[in-house]
């Protein structure tokens, strides 16, 4: 059963609206961490700018009364062709954020990926939402890789995502300007930013401390990670620079579920990942949060699609916000689209009801838009319906 809708959601007509209200609700450091990109934010902006260059050439006088937006991936039918991207430290932005996102995705029957830098144990999340996928930030050490993969397997996950575009920490000076750091450092500025957002301070931060204790990074490795305020956090962040293709081969040998490689923009890397047994690739520039001036995901999708056969699924994320954005990606050959920030904004301002509302808005947009384009199913979408400025 869907949860009761808070009144604030009556003001939310599209995913874009969520950012405005999240900015008013979240302390500046937390909002800046979620919303920001790397360096000059060129990649972050490029994702949106490039999507706007793709235009539709619609069909008319088609009977679209029997249309559907359902989509099957990995033998399971989902209610829509999109899911929720992994987002680190979601529980800082929304109370029990990862659980809320997973439960919302479960209720609306779309896939959701829990981040390896989440603050709630994976075992707790999969009990609430058994179809959740797990995204790992793996160190380049074979024994630690195996231990974490076995933990994921023993927890009951069927789908594992290896993120590969995080060999080093990105240049996110915007976080520092906003007062957010990793690890978090207590300061008068941080205290002030919390005090001027009392709703968040009481109902997210203090509620978490009183009911669950100091948040820890729960899923980086096979064992529990450090508290968010611990200076040792960067030790776990800094073990990825020697991650390489041999580790992907190792994972494929010990993981018998669905294996996805996330963070590919280069067609040669996509071909190699597919040849090493990846069941799917997520074309992604990490939402503009890693390499600044990287190619947009929609451009990379267009470059990569001709070189990958249907045995390996192509997913895409970074910058998608509207139903038309999702349809553009599907028309260019994506099998599925993933979206992150708006759903976390929704969870922060309105909890589970916010996530469900946001998912429903996007479903309604996609349903309406395919009717206006003149198709009855997502399988009818193709590149002939797209014009590029």
C-alpha positions, -999 to 999 in steps of 0.1 A, spaced: 0 0 0 13 35 -9 20 58 20 0 90 27 11 119 6 25 150 24 11 183 13 45 195 0 41 170 -28 11 189 -42 38 215 -53 59 188 -71 48 185 -108 81 171 -122 114 158 -110 130 192 -116 108 207 -89 123 185 -62 157 203 -62 142 236 -52 125 222 -21 155 200 -12 177 231 -13 154 247 12 153 216 34 188 204 35 218 221 51 241 237 26 269 212 29 246 182 24 227 197 -5 259 208 -21 273 173 -18 243 157 -34 238 183 -62 274 192 -71 298 179 -96 336 180 -100 358 211 -106 339 235 -129 308 213 -132 314 211 -170 304 174 -172 274 180 -149 261 207 -172 271 189 -204 248 160 -195 218 183 -196 229 204 -225 235 175 -248 202 159 -240 184 190 -251 201 187 -286 182 155 -294 147 162 -308 118 140 -317 102 134 -351 68 120 -340 44 98 -358 7 108 -361 -26 91 -364 -14 60 -347 -37 41 -324 -18 43 -291 -47 33 -268 -29 0 -260 4 14 -250 26 2 -222 58 14 -206 67 -19 -189 102 -33 -195 119 -67 -188 155 -69 -177 173 -100 -164 141 -121 -167 120 -97 -146 93 -74 -158 94 -39 -143 67 -13 -144 89 13 -161 122 15 -181 141 34 -154 155 27 -120 173 44 -91 210 50 -93 233 43 -64 240 73 -42 265 74 -14 257 86 22 220 88 13 211 85 50 226 119 56 202 136 32 171 115 42 163 96 73 172 60 66 176 71 30 188 39 14 159 19 30 134 45 19 147 45 -17 147 7 -18 112 4 -3 99 30 -28 114 12 -57 100 -21 -44 65 -6 -41 65 9 -76 83 -22 -91 114 -5 -105 150 -16 -98 172 3 -72 209 1 -66 223 4 -31 257 22 -30 288 7 -16 292 39 4 258 37 20 253 40 57 229 12 63 241 -25 61 232 -42 29 217 -71 48 191 -48 64 182 -33 30 177 -66 11 153 -78 38 131 -49 31 135 -50 -7 148 -84 -19 151 -73 -56 176 -45 -48 209 -45 -67 243 -39 -50 269 -15 -64 304 -20 -51 335 3 -49 361 -24 -49 397 -21 -38 424 -34 -61 432 -63 -38 421 -97 -47 415 -110 -12 393 -80 -3 375 -82 -36 366 -119 -30 355 -113 6 332 -84 -3 317 -103 -33 310 -133 -10 293 -110 15 271 -96 -12 263 -131 -24 255 -144 11 232 -115 17 211 -127 -12 217 -101 -39 213 -114 -75 228 -84 -93 262 -69 -86 275 -36 -101 312 -28 -102 319 9 -105 351 15 -124 354 53 -128 366 60 -93 403 51 -94 410 83 -73 389 108 -55 376 136 -78 383 173 -74 352 184 -57 362 217 -43 326 228 -44 321 204 -14 348 222 5 334 256 -3 300 244 10 315 229 42 313 192 33 343 170 35 352 133 36 354 125 64 329 150 78 347 174 102 327 189 131 330 227 129 311 258 139 301 263 102 287 228 101 268 233 133 254 266 120 242 250 88 224 224 107 208 249 131 193 269 102 177 237 89 159 225 121 136 200 103 166 181 88 186 184 121 158 170 142 141 145 118 172 132 100 205 138 118 194 137 155 168 110 149 195 88 133 219 94 162 193 87 189 178 56 172 208 41 154 240 57 167 267 73 147 265 65 110 292 42 96 302 33 61 286 -1 62 293 -17 28 327 -7 15 343 -40 25 333 -73 39 335 -58 74 319 -27 88 336 5 78 345 37 97 322 63 112 314 93 89 335 115 112 365 92 113 398 104 98 404 68 87 376 70 61 400 81 34 420 49 39 391 29 25 386 55 -3 422 53 -14 426 17 -23 412 17 -58 439 31 -80 452 -4 -89 418 -19 -98 421 -34 -133 406 -58 -158 420 -88 -139 398 -79 -110 367 -80 -133 378 -115 -144 381 -125 -108 347 -112 -100 331 -130 -130 347 -163 -119 332 -161 -83 299 -143 -90 272 -163 -107 245 -136 -106 240 -107 -130 273 -87 -133 272 -50 -144 301 -27 -151 293 10 -143 312 40 -155 321 33 -191 323 60 -217 347 45 -242 335 19 -268 367 -1 -265 362 -5 -228 326 -14 -234 337 -41 -258 363 -55 -234 338 -55 -205 314 -74 -226 340 -99 -237 350 -106 -201 314 -116 -192 296 -85 -181 259 -90 -184 253 -52 -187 272 -20 -189 261 13 -174 273 42 -196 279 68 -170 301 98 -161 291 94 -125 266 123 -127 294 147 -135 311 139 -102 344 124 -113 363 135 -144 353 170 -154 349 177 -192 341 140 -198 318 132 -226 281 132 -218 264 99 -212 239 104 -241 267 110 -265 287 81 -253 256 59 -257 253 69 -293 290 60 -298 289 27 -280 256 11 -291 267 0 -326 296 -20 -311 277 -40 -284 253 -68 -293 221 -76 -274 238 -103 -253 252 -75 -232 226 -50 -220 233 -12 -223 221 9 -194 228 47 -190 227 73 -163 238 109 -156 215 139 -163 182 122 -170 152 140 -155 122 140 -178 102 113 -195 115 127 -228 151 122 -216 144 85 -209 127 80 -242 157 97 -260 180 72 -245 158 42 -253 155 55 -289 193 56 -292 196 20 -280 197 20 -242 179 -9 -226 173 9 -193 179 43 -178 190 51 -142 184 83 -123 197 94 -89 195 128 -73 158 136 -78 148 105 -59 171 113 -30 157 149 -30 122 133 -28 132 111 1 147 140 19 116 162 18 88 137 20 102 102 28 87 71 12 57 90 -1 81 114 -19 100 86 -36 67 70 -48 54 103 -60 86 111 -80 86 76 -96 49 80 -105 55 114 -121 82 100 -143 60 70 -152 32 93 -162 55 115 -183 69 85 -202 34 71 -208 22 105 -221 52 111 -242 53 78 -261 16 84 -270 26 118 -284 55 103 -303 31 77 -318 42 43 -304 26 17 -283 56 1 -267 92 9 -258 104 -17 -283 90 5 -311 114 34 -302 143 37 -326 169 62 -339 146 72 -368 124 91 -343 154 113 -333 169 144 -349 201 159 -335 207 196 -336 
